[in-house]
Amino acid sequence: MKHKIILLFIFTFGINTFGQDLKGRVLDQFNEPLVNVYIVSISKDSNTHTNENGHFTLQKIAVNNIIEVSILGFEKKTIKLTKEHLDNGIIITLETKVFQLEELVLHKEINVLQTIARVDLQLNPVNNSQEILRKVPGLFIGQHAGGGKAEQIFLRGFDIDHGTDITLSVDGMPINMVSHAHGQGYSDLHFVIPETINKIDFGKGPFYVNQGDFNTAGYVNYSTKTNINKNLISVGYGDFNSLRAVGIFNLLDNSKLDDAYVAVEYIETDGAFESPQNFNRLNVFAKYNTFLNGKDRLTFTASHFTSSWDASGQIPVREVENGNITRFGAIDDTEGGYTSRTNLNVQLNKTLIDESIFKANVFYSKYDFELFSNFTFFLEDAINGDQIRQFEDRDIFGINAKIINTKKYKNVEAKYTKGIGFRYDLIADNQLSRTKNRLELLEIIQFGDVKQINLYTFFNSEFKIGKFKISPALRLDYFKFLYTDNLSSTFETLSETKAIVNPKLNFLYTQNGDLQWFLKSGIGFHSNDARVVLQQNANKILPRAYGLDFGSIWKPTKNLVLNTTAWYLFSEEEFVYVGDAGIVEPSGKSERFGLDLGLRYQFSDNIFFDTDATLTRARSIENIVGENYIPLAPSFTISGGLSFSDLGNFSGGFRYRYLADRPANQYNTIVAEGYLVSDLNINYTLKDVVFGISVENIFDVSWNETQFATESRLQNELNSVEEIHFTPGTPFFCKSNHHISILIMLYKIRKLFLASNLNR
């Protein structure tokens, strides 16, 4: 008996001394798992983070140890552990709170810049499709075809056109279109309803092994909400016959394991142009997710988008200066187009037996595109004009899967990610034609079918050793290009295959809770158009981009965060937009280097300031000095603003963006003028209704949203002229918005209905 008591004492003492593992899960008040929550044992000085499913394991913990659970934007929790917690695990629920910048501690964060992006989205909610991309610090956009065409993108000294050097995706589903009728990498985000966006994940440079084709200047991944906490109806109307209506409705109430909602968006506007744009867009989005075994999530998403528009096109400066047309006039107002996209996406997020995570999604997209443009007017055809039609009908099939393992050794925390994926584009009737007035077909220039396959696999590792984190990674991509020329007198399918291996190596050093240093290096690529590869025997099928970043994130005071990055990028093949043909063509090697600066400052609980600037030098390597400018490459951009919330019943913000003058041709003899534009929005909340007013271009400046150096000829001109052709930016534009939260309103109506039935 005495020996049994001694053994029991030793056993109990051993457990309390050496401890055991604490397993748990952290959720928000809507039963959603929280990622990257910081959990620390105060008494044992050990810590960990939650994974993608909200799970965590804290090693060597004993009864009565105290843990602290925290993440920005949520109330911190302190918990004294019991034997039941250690034996059965623990589920922790965190409540949202007002964001406080002073609570940001760098060593607690997995990715500080992503945390800042999440805060920016919370403080400045997205309420139109253009703002979705502008949420990425340093990214600029421009619209130049009636609102329905994908935006032109600028980032880190790149004129990315519509997506040649940035990888875009939503819920793991790619947005970039390979071998697109209008240009390589074409990315139309208009099928996304802004109010459904939950998180924006982004990175600049080619340093991210889970990003493949087009990841040279950077990437942006959007995640949509898995549930909504209240229904919403929003109606906005304003100048130029503009109307936008949005409805988001929860389909399942009082269910802890299932969530479903549907969102609908309708937009129409004539724009500021003399020829009405007749723009309209309809979006329908539905999402259902269920928890399997209480922790694994299965999600089904379906969406449909359709849009049509007319456009006034890009106009030459000379016609405005001589008074023949106004800034909002047109040379050919028969431009415009139609597009639609239907998406199906199934996502699985599962925790395996060894606590590793399996994430996968299977997707399908049906896509249609038709665009009429006229860049050169009567340069090629003095009688009928130079209008072109670009058309395609596309199906996309794909799957992405990865397994994430986390292991702890004696003094090292290791994380391994293994991924594999497949994408197949089936493009029918990829066509470029000459047309007249959008009705008469004059000539078919190019007409064929494209099949393009991309297989990939990658391995990423992260080793945390003290204050250092080292992340070596490797990615393999395989492509197969097939093209059938329907204009050829004999049937022949051209084909080509190509594989590419790209390494990445990143370092992070957390000096203390207020200062981090990072060094990133890696190689990315952007694929060439299948028609260029197969018909023109391109030398560069998958041209690489070599990048290097060095920078810091510094918190000098409790309410101020600064991020600074010096960067360099070398590209084996530059893709440049050709206005007269409406295509993208290769133009040789290039290099860019620059400086990114970011600032976040919180004046009070309710007032927040942010700004981001990028200074860049971009040059072609293969041309002589003086003739080596890269057309439309931005040299300096800055954007930011002041946000306020919960000031009584008021919220809103002031935003600005500045794009400096930049060369429009390789000689810098034609200059695209810069601009400074400011917007303002103010909202007033009255119970369940939000009344808002937003003003774009509040100072009513005359600015050119997109500009190209183009050689054109008008019908009354003998000789052609090369000069700036532009699309005017929006003038002073005021619109009102009314948001109605109908969760409480429906409850009140239900009560009245029940009461009326009882009184009968």
JOHU-V239499 format. One record per residue. N is the residue number from 0. RES is the residue in one small letter. OMEGA is omega as a letter, one per 20 degrees, with the letter a starting at -180 (* if undefined). D_FIRST is the distance of its C-alpha to the first C-alpha in Angstrom with 2 decimals. Layout:
# JOHU-V239499
n=[N,N]
res=[RES,RES]
omega=[OMEGA,OMEGA]
d_first=[D_FIRST,D_FIRST]
This chain:
# JOHU-V239499
n=[0,1,2,3,4,5,6,7,8,9,10,11,12,13,14,15,16,17,18,19,20,21,22,23,24,25,26,27,28,29,30,31,32,33,34,35,36,37,38,39,40,41,42,43,44,45,46,47,48,49,50,51,52,53,54,55,56,57,58,59,60,61,62,63,64,65,66,67,68,69,70,71,72,73,74,75,76,77,78,79,80,81,82,83,84,85,86,87,88,89,90,91,92,93,94,95,96,97,98,99,100,101,102,103,104,105,106,107,108,109,110,111,112,113,114,115,116,117,118,119,120,121,122,123,124,125,126,127,128,129,130,131,132,133,134,135,136,137,138,139,140,141,142,143,144,145,146,147,148,149,150,151,152,153,154,155,156,157,158,159,160,161,162,163,164,165,166,167,168,169,170,171,172,173,174,175,176,177,178,179,180,181,182,183,184,185,186,187,188,189,190,191,192,193,194,195,196,197,198,199,200,201,202,203,204,205,206,207,208,209,210,211,212,213,214,215,216,217,218,219,220,221,222,223,224,225,226,227,228,229,230,231,232,233,234,235,236,237,238,239,240,241,242,243,244,245,246,247,248,249,250,251,252,253,254,255,256,257,258,259,260,261,262,263,264,265,266,267,268,269,270,271,272,273,274,275,276,277,278,279,280,281,282,283,284,285,286,287,288,289,290,291,292,293,294,295,296,297,298,299,300,301,302,303,304,305,306,307,308,309,310,311,312,313,314,315,316,317,318,319,320,321,322,323,324,325,326,327,328,329,330,331,332,333,334,335,336,337,338,339,340,341,342,343,344,345,346,347,348,349,350,351,352,353,354,355,356,357,358,359,360,361,362,363,364,365,366,367,368,369,370,371,372,373,374,375,376,377,378,379,380,381,382,383,384,385,386,387,388,389,390,391,392,393,394,395,396,397,398,399,400,401,402,403,404,405,406,407,408,409,410,411,412,413,414,415,416,417,418,419,420,421,422,423,424,425,426,427,428,429,430,431,432,433,434,435,436,437,438,439,440,441,442,443,444,445,446,447,448,449,450,451,452,453,454,455,456,457,458,459,460,461,462,463,464,465,466,467,468,469,470,471,472,473,474,475,476,477,478,479,480,481,482,483,484,485,486,487,488,489,490,491,492,493,494,495,496,497,498,499,500,501,502,503,504,505,506,507,508,509,510,511,512,513,514,515,516,517,518,519,520,521,522,523,524,525,526,527,528,529,530,531,532,533,534,535,536,537,538,539,540,541,542,543,544,545,546,547,548,549,550,551,552,553,554,555,556,557,558,559,560,561,562,563,564,565,566,567,568,569,570,571,572,573,574,575,576,577,578,579,580,581,582,583,584,585,586,587,588,589,590,591,592,593,594,595,596,597,598,599,600,601,602,603,604,605,606,607,608,609,610,611,612,613,614,615,616,617,618,619,620,621,622,623,624,625,626,627,628,629,630,631,632,633,634,635,636,637,638,639,640,641,642,643,644,645,646,647,648,649,650,651,652,653,654,655,656,657,658,659,660,661,662,663,664,665,666,667,668,669,670,671,672,673,674,675,676,677,678,679,680,681,682,683,684,685,686,687,688,689,690,691,692,693,694,695,696,697,698,699,700,701,702,703,704,705,706,707,708,709,710,711,712,713,714,715,716,717,718,719,720,721,722,723,724,725,726,727,728,729,730,731,732,733,734,735,736,737,738,739,740,741,742,743,744,745,746,747,748,749,750,751,752,753,754,755,756,757,758,759]
res=[m,k,h,k,i,i,l,l,f,i,f,t,f,g,i,n,t,f,g,q,d,l,k,g,r,v,l,d,q,f,n,e,p,l,v,n,v,y,i,v,s,i,s,k,d,s,n,t,h,t,n,e,n,g,h,f,t,l,q,k,i,a,v,n,n,i,i,e,v,s,i,l,g,f,e,k,k,t,i,k,l,t,k,e,h,l,d,n,g,i,i,i,t,l,e,t,k,v,f,q,l,e,e,l,v,l,h,k,e,i,n,v,l,q,t,i,a,r,v,d,l,q,l,n,p,v,n,n,s,q,e,i,l,r,k,v,p,g,l,f,i,g,q,h,a,g,g,g,k,a,e,q,i,f,l,r,g,f,d,i,d,h,g,t,d,i,t,l,s,v,d,g,m,p,i,n,m,v,s,h,a,h,g,q,g,y,s,d,l,h,f,v,i,p,e,t,i,n,k,i,d,f,g,k,g,p,f,y,v,n,q,g,d,f,n,t,a,g,y,v,n,y,s,t,k,t,n,i,n,k,n,l,i,s,v,g,y,g,d,f,n,s,l,r,a,v,g,i,f,n,l,l,d,n,s,k,l,d,d,a,y,v,a,v,e,y,i,e,t,d,g,a,f,e,s,p,q,n,f,n,r,l,n,v,f,a,k,y,n,t,f,l,n,g,k,d,r,l,t,f,t,a,s,h,f,t,s,s,w,d,a,s,g,q,i,p,v,r,e,v,e,n,g,n,i,t,r,f,g,a,i,d,d,t,e,g,g,y,t,s,r,t,n,l,n,v,q,l,n,k,t,l,i,d,e,s,i,f,k,a,n,v,f,y,s,k,y,d,f,e,l,f,s,n,f,t,f,f,l,e,d,a,i,n,g,d,q,i,r,q,f,e,d,r,d,i,f,g,i,n,a,k,i,i,n,t,k,k,y,k,n,v,e,a,k,y,t,k,g,i,g,f,r,y,d,l,i,a,d,n,q,l,s,r,t,k,n,r,l,e,l,l,e,i,i,q,f,g,d,v,k,q,i,n,l,y,t,f,f,n,s,e,f,k,i,g,k,f,k,i,s,p,a,l,r,l,d,y,f,k,f,l,y,t,d,n,l,s,s,t,f,e,t,l,s,e,t,k,a,i,v,n,p,k,l,n,f,l,y,t,q,n,g,d,l,q,w,f,l,k,s,g,i,g,f,h,s,n,d,a,r,v,v,l,q,q,n,a,n,k,i,l,p,r,a,y,g,l,d,f,g,s,i,w,k,p,t,k,n,l,v,l,n,t,t,a,w,y,l,f,s,e,e,e,f,v,y,v,g,d,a,g,i,v,e,p,s,g,k,s,e,r,f,g,l,d,l,g,l,r,y,q,f,s,d,n,i,f,f,d,t,d,a,t,l,t,r,a,r,s,i,e,n,i,v,g,e,n,y,i,p,l,a,p,s,f,t,i,s,g,g,l,s,f,s,d,l,g,n,f,s,g,g,f,r,y,r,y,l,a,d,r,p,a,n,q,y,n,t,i,v,a,e,g,y,l,v,s,d,l,n,i,n,y,t,l,k,d,v,v,f,g,i,s,v,e,n,i,f,d,v,s,w,n,e,t,q,f,a,t,e,s,r,l,q,n,e,l,n,s,v,e,e,i,h,f,t,p,g,t,p,f,f,c,k,s,n,h,h,i,s,i,l,i,m,l,y,k,i,r,k,l,f,l,a,s,n,l,n,r]
omega=[r,a,r,r,r,r,r,r,a,a,r,a,a,r,a,a,a,r,r,a,r,r,a,a,a,a,r,a,r,r,r,r,r,a,r,r,a,r,a,r,a,a,a,r,r,a,r,r,r,r,a,r,r,a,r,r,r,a,r,r,a,r,r,r,a,r,r,a,a,r,a,r,r,r,r,r,r,a,r,a,r,r,r,r,a,a,a,a,a,r,a,r,r,r,r,r,r,a,r,a,a,r,r,r,a,a,r,a,r,r,a,a,r,r,r,r,r,r,r,r,r,a,a,a,r,r,r,a,r,a,r,r,a,r,r,a,r,a,r,r,r,r,a,r,r,r,a,r,r,a,r,a,r,r,r,r,r,q,a,a,a,r,a,a,r,r,a,r,r,r,r,a,a,r,a,r,r,r,a,a,a,a,a,r,a,a,r,a,a,r,r,r,a,a,r,a,r,a,r,r,a,r,r,a,a,a,a,a,r,r,a,a,r,r,r,r,a,r,r,r,r,r,r,a,r,r,r,a,r,r,a,r,a,r,r,r,a,a,r,r,a,r,r,r,a,r,r,a,r,a,a,r,r,r,a,a,a,r,r,r,r,r,r,r,r,a,r,r,r,a,a,a,r,r,a,r,a,a,r,a,r,r,r,a,r,a,r,r,a,r,r,a,r,a,r,a,r,a,r,r,r,r,r,a,r,a,r,a,r,a,r,r,r,a,a,a,a,a,r,a,r,r,a,r,r,r,a,r,a,r,r,a,r,r,r,a,r,r,r,r,r,a,r,a,r,a,r,r,a,r,a,a,a,r,r,a,r,r,a,r,r,a,r,r,r,a,r,a,r,a,r,a,r,a,a,r,a,a,a,a,a,a,a,a,a,a,r,r,r,a,r,r,a,r,r,r,r,r,r,r,r,r,a,r,r,a,r,r,a,a,a,r,a,r,a,r,r,a,r,a,a,r,r,r,r,a,a,r,r,a,r,a,r,a,r,r,r,a,a,r,a,a,r,a,a,a,a,r,a,r,a,a,r,r,r,r,r,r,r,r,r,r,r,a,a,a,a,r,a,a,r,a,a,a,r,r,r,a,r,a,r,r,r,a,a,r,a,a,r,a,r,r,r,a,r,r,r,r,a,r,a,r,r,r,a,r,r,r,r,a,r,a,a,a,r,r,r,r,a,r,a,r,r,a,r,a,r,r,a,a,r,a,a,a,a,r,a,r,a,r,r,a,a,r,a,a,r,r,r,a,a,r,a,r,a,r,a,a,a,r,r,r,a,r,r,a,r,r,r,a,r,a,r,r,a,a,r,a,a,r,a,a,r,a,r,a,r,a,r,r,r,r,a,a,r,r,r,a,r,a,r,a,a,r,a,a,a,r,r,r,r,a,r,r,a,r,a,a,r,a,a,r,a,r,a,r,a,r,r,a,r,r,a,r,r,r,r,r,r,r,a,a,r,a,r,r,a,r,a,r,r,a,r,a,r,r,a,r,a,r,a,a,r,r,a,a,a,r,r,a,r,a,r,a,r,a,a,r,a,r,r,r,r,a,r,a,a,a,r,r,a,r,r,a,r,a,a,a,r,r,r,a,a,a,r,a,r,r,a,r,a,r,r,a,a,a,r,a,r,r,r,a,r,r,a,r,a,r,a,r,r,a,a,r,r,a,r,r,a,r,a,r,a,a,r,r,r,r,r,r,r,a,r,a,a,r,a,a,a,*]
d_first=[0.00,3.78,5.38,5.07,6.38,8.76,9.90,10.56,12.43,14.32,15.24,16.50,18.21,19.79,21.26,22.66,24.04,25.56,26.14,27.25,30.64,32.22,34.68,37.33,40.94,43.66,46.47,49.50,50.40,52.18,49.08,50.55,48.34,49.07,49.58,48.89,46.94,45.31,41.56,40.10,36.72,37.81,34.61,34.15,37.90,37.75,40.27,41.67,44.39,44.59,46.33,49.23,47.08,45.44,42.08,40.12,36.95,35.61,33.25,30.23,29.87,26.91,26.28,28.73,31.11,34.70,37.13,40.90,42.99,46.75,49.99,53.57,55.03,51.76,49.79,46.96,43.44,40.43,37.04,33.58,31.10,28.28,25.38,27.66,30.38,28.27,26.90,30.20,32.89,35.46,39.12,41.23,44.71,47.26,50.40,53.77,55.45,58.58,58.56,58.24,59.30,57.57,54.19,55.04,52.83,53.88,50.60,49.08,51.78,51.92,55.73,57.40,60.84,59.50,57.85,61.22,62.97,60.62,61.45,65.18,65.04,63.27,65.83,68.86,68.35,70.56,73.30,75.70,75.49,77.01,74.36,71.64,72.67,73.57,69.93,69.40,70.21,73.47,74.48,77.98,79.66,83.19,84.69,88.09,88.84,88.88,85.17,84.23,84.08,80.91,80.87,81.88,78.92,78.95,75.98,75.76,79.46,79.59,81.98,79.58,82.18,80.12,77.04,77.97,75.49,72.64,70.02,69.55,67.17,65.78,62.35,62.44,65.93,68.71,71.75,73.91,76.51,77.33,81.02,81.97,85.59,85.92,83.84,80.82,77.52,79.10,76.44,77.13,74.39,76.35,74.27,71.39,71.36,70.44,68.43,65.97,64.98,61.40,60.95,63.20,61.82,64.34,64.84,67.92,68.86,67.86,64.28,62.25,61.27,60.74,64.40,67.09,70.80,72.70,69.89,72.07,72.70,69.47,67.71,66.91,64.40,64.42,61.64,62.53,60.47,58.06,58.51,60.53,59.48,62.91,66.16,69.16,72.92,74.93,78.71,80.68,84.43,86.78,89.85,91.49,90.59,86.91,84.33,80.61,78.42,74.67,72.37,68.60,66.89,63.30,63.19,59.66,58.29,54.82,53.22,50.11,50.22,53.99,56.79,60.48,63.59,67.23,69.58,73.37,75.79,79.58,81.85,85.60,87.99,91.51,90.65,93.03,95.43,98.99,98.31,95.41,92.25,91.61,87.98,85.40,81.81,79.41,75.65,73.17,69.46,66.56,62.86,59.92,56.29,53.20,49.50,47.86,44.16,44.40,44.84,47.39,50.98,54.04,57.40,60.92,63.95,67.62,70.60,74.39,76.89,80.68,83.21,86.96,89.23,92.62,93.06,95.81,94.56,94.95,98.28,100.32,100.79,104.57,105.05,103.32,105.18,108.57,107.87,108.10,104.64,102.11,98.59,97.46,100.23,100.29,102.33,100.84,98.98,98.39,95.13,91.82,89.39,86.80,83.18,80.24,76.68,74.18,70.52,67.54,64.16,60.70,57.68,54.06,51.23,47.96,44.52,43.37,39.90,39.45,40.53,43.99,46.98,49.81,53.07,56.26,59.50,62.37,65.74,69.36,72.39,75.93,78.35,82.11,84.29,87.99,89.56,93.20,94.12,97.26,96.75,100.25,102.51,105.72,105.10,104.85,106.82,109.62,110.42,107.19,104.76,101.52,99.01,96.17,93.68,90.17,88.28,85.21,83.01,79.44,76.20,72.97,69.88,66.69,62.94,60.55,56.91,54.28,50.58,48.81,45.64,43.70,41.37,39.62,39.34,38.15,41.14,43.30,43.55,45.62,47.44,49.41,52.02,53.80,56.75,59.47,62.42,65.75,68.90,72.08,75.27,78.02,81.13,84.23,87.74,86.99,90.42,92.69,96.13,99.16,100.00,102.40,101.50,98.24,100.38,102.49,101.01,103.16,101.31,97.96,96.91,93.52,91.93,89.03,85.53,82.50,79.20,76.57,73.06,70.36,67.08,64.54,61.12,59.34,56.25,55.09,52.29,51.05,49.02,47.81,47.18,46.76,49.98,51.77,52.04,53.93,55.16,57.00,58.31,60.73,62.78,64.96,67.70,70.01,73.23,75.80,79.11,81.60,84.93,87.71,91.04,92.69,95.99,96.31,98.87,96.49,92.87,90.43,86.82,86.15,82.62,80.65,77.02,75.28,71.75,70.51,67.38,66.59,63.90,62.42,60.57,59.46,57.77,56.28,55.35,53.85,54.81,53.23,52.89,56.67,58.06,57.79,59.94,60.57,62.53,63.33,65.24,66.08,68.72,69.72,72.69,75.01,76.52,80.24,82.08,82.29,86.06,86.49,84.27,86.11,89.65,90.12,88.00,86.04,84.75,81.69,79.75,76.44,77.44,74.60,73.91,72.19,70.48,68.89,67.44,66.32,65.37,63.11,61.67,61.79,60.89,62.87,62.33,59.93,62.57,64.27,63.37,65.71,65.58,67.97,68.55,71.09,71.65,73.77,74.60,76.85,78.05,79.63,81.70,82.73,83.49,86.33,87.72,91.35,93.03,96.13,94.17,91.04,88.83,86.53,87.67,86.21,87.76,86.07,83.49,82.49,80.24,78.89,77.07,76.32,74.13,71.99,71.30,69.23,68.59,66.51,66.78,65.48,67.75,65.68,63.26,66.18,68.54,67.88,70.19,70.04,72.43,72.47,75.17,75.95,78.54,79.61,82.11,82.81,85.30,86.47,86.20,88.99,91.79,93.64,93.01,94.76,94.42,90.66,89.54,87.27,88.89,87.10,84.14,83.00,83.15,81.54,79.70,77.94,76.50,74.38,74.59,73.31,71.04,70.23,68.13,67.36,70.14,70.61,71.49,72.91,71.69,73.53,74.52,77.27,77.22,79.51,80.07,82.47,83.64,86.02,89.24,88.64,90.89,92.10,93.51,92.85,95.63,94.49,98.07,96.90,94.25,91.96,91.94,88.72,87.76,85.71,84.71,82.74,81.20,80.00,77.99,77.19,75.14,74.86,72.09,72.87,69.98,69.77,72.91,73.47,77.09,77.80,80.72,80.65,83.52,83.91,86.18,86.43,89.15,91.18,91.62,93.50,91.12,91.03,87.75,88.42,91.14,92.47,95.32,97.31,100.78,102.57,106.06,107.31,109.92,112.73,111.83,113.53,110.89,107.12,105.18,101.73,100.00,97.02,96.42,93.91,92.19,92.42,89.29,88.75,90.88,89.73,87.75,86.30,84.13,82.19,78.78,77.22,73.55,72.37,68.71,68.94,65.32,65.82,69.44,68.60,66.03,68.76,71.23,68.73,68.22,72.01,72.41,69.84,71.40,74.87,73.71,72.25,75.55,77.60]
